Amino acid sequence: MNKGWKFYWKLFSSTFYLSAFTFGGGYVIVPLMQKKFVDEYKWIEEKEMLDLVAIAQSTPGAIAVNASILIGYRLAGLPGTFITILGTVLPPLVILSVISLFYVSFQKSTVVKYVLRGMSAGVAAVIADVTVKMGKDIFREKSVFTASIMIVSFLAVTIFDVDVKLIILVCGLLGLANGLFHKLNKREMS
């Protein structure tokens, strides 16, 4: 793949465009990144993109920025990383700077309130769609362990109001224990 100015411009403009016109955070922008870099440009294989998204989700920070860092590094090393970070962070920075200048006017505007309410509904629909797709993938694996973790985690958050950080920590430890258990079983069987 040619990594001249056109490539870097395409990388920057793609992440800039996705970041500027996608509302709802990382769970909305990541599928669009997949469409852009996997389906349209064919720069990354689908399996590798899923791995990059999994890493982006498991690292601290905003998932959109984490995903853009990983994609940029994968495609063009350190220069690609800086270009995709700039493309992803610049639009929200500019938008929030403008909004902060007119905050009092926006706060009192009924039009802005209705626009934000409509956007919230759209974001909720996209997040629900991603959640259902991820849930289907978990049940397709036919792993009682993984499905149980998903269901118990959901119930812990929605019914018992357990802190999400605690759930992530416990799920990580359970996943580690499960992995070690399977690894030991394989050793004993061979």
C-alpha angles and dihedrals in degrees: 000000000000111000100196128129092285091057093049091046090051090049092049096043092048094053091040092052094046092048095045097050103033119089124190106053134259099332088062099040097045096066088048090051088053091052091048101043100030106031104027106030097022090214094134132035117242094242091051091049090053089051091050091050091049090053091046090052094050097050124081118262138043111335093220092056092043091050092048091050091052094044093047092049092046093051103038112001120233096344089052090050093055092044094051092044090053092046092049100042101039099070097052090043092054094041093049091046091054092045091051090056091055099031096125092049092047092047092059098040115107090197091058090047091054093045091051091046090053092047090050090055091050092048091049090053093051092047091048089051092051091046093051091048092049091047091051090051090052093051091046088060087062090217110150089195095055094042090049092052090051094049096043091047091051092049092046091055100039102037106023098031093228114178111262092225090060091048091051091049094048093045091050091052091046091050091049091049091048092050092049091047092053092045091052091047091053091051092050092049093051 
